Amino acid sequence: MVLIANPIGLWNHLKLYDTTTNLVLVNNLRKEFDDFSFGEEVKIMDRVLELQRLQTLLSRSTKRVLDEDLKSKLLSALPSTNYWHGVKVKATED
């Protein structure tokens, strides 16, 4: 069992790992989200998880990604085929 003898010192040490104020990192993550697109092989769940990862990393920053942003980005990034067009239409109707 580890005893915390200096909670202020511990808190100050943990603040070093707070990346929400690192503007370069936040801007890079937001750019990654904004530039998101599907590759040749579409694996929806992998891409959803990637967008959710970016959303989580940006959640406490000034450039957070809202759920509506995530849905919109996912739908707009789907390939332009008849099948995926049907998926887009169905998703926007629901």
C-alpha positions, 0 to 999 in steps of 0.5 A, a space after each residue: 500500500 502506498 501512502 500519499 504524504 504530499 497530496 499537493 506535490 502529487 497533484 502538481 506532478 499529475 498536472 504535468 500529464 494534463 495535455 488539454 492545455 497543450 495547444 499544439 497537441 490539441 490542434 494536431 488532434 483536432 486536425 486529425 479529426 477534421 481530416 478524417 476519411 475512410 481508406 480503401 477498405 472500410 471497417 466501420 467499427 475501427 473508424 468509429 473507435 478511432 473517432 471516439 478516441 479523438 473525441 475522448 482526447 479532445 473532450 476537456 480541451 477548447 476544441 472538443 468534439 461533440 457527439 453531433 460532430 462525430 456523427 456528422 464526420 462519420 456520415 460525411 466520410 462514408 464512401 460514395 457508393 450506392 450501398 453507403 448512400 443508402 446507409 447515409 439516408 437511413 442514418 439521417 432519417 433516424 
